[in-house]
Amino acid sequence: MINILYEDNHLLVAIKPINVPVQEDQSKDLSFLDMLKQYLKEKYQKPGNVYLGLVHRLDRPVGGLMVFAKTSKAMERLSKQVREHQIEKKYYAVVLGNINKKGNFIDRLLKDERKNMVYVNPKGKEARLSYEKIDQKKEYSLVSVSLETGRSHQIRVQFSSHGYPLYGDQKYNKKAKVGQQIALYSYFLSFLHPVTKEKLTFSLNLPNRYPFSLFP
């Protein structure tokens, strides 16, 4: 079942399920983008291909809020907001360790496309984020993360490189066990409507699964 939070003639906002690729990848598994195109095709009985623009991305294991453009004009204007850092995105993350109450990470990240891994490297692109600790239980800290840039795997790599890897992150947390689900969730999204210019804001509660469930 597809969870659509908002839809009009120009865009739609939906909740991406965990472990579903945003767009087709090497696995050839059904992507979230194709699921939504099929939903639009059936709902409006559209013949042929359905246009749906991918404004931003989430890593395959990460779930949460995403906005998509239903017209090329909306795509152009939302992409401009992305480039100019006008779209506000926040994530819940559970990290290992007793992290400071608030903080900022500024690093340079370089992606190895062949390995699909990202590394801190002086030759990379600048990556900036800020975070605030919400709570702590045992060895875990629940944080709210605000992205200032949108680099690939950014939250995962930056927290890991600063000594606070994400729970269940199979790529960047050496202590993660096979089968654990990464504790990263896109819970807040705010942007200007590409046509009406109205500010649209969406937010979700903590996921009801471990280790988020440690923080009632």
Secondary structure, DSSP 8 states (H G I E B T S, - for coil): --EEEEE-SSEEEEEE-TT--SS--TT----HHHHHHHHHHHHTT--S----EE-----TT-EEEEEEESSHHHHHHHHHHHHTT-SEEEEEEEEES---SEEEEEEEEEEETTTTEEEE-TTSEEEEEEEEEEEEETTEEEEEEEESS--TTHHHHHHHHTT--BTT-TTT-TT--TT----EEEEEEEEE-TTT--EEEEE----SSTTGGG--
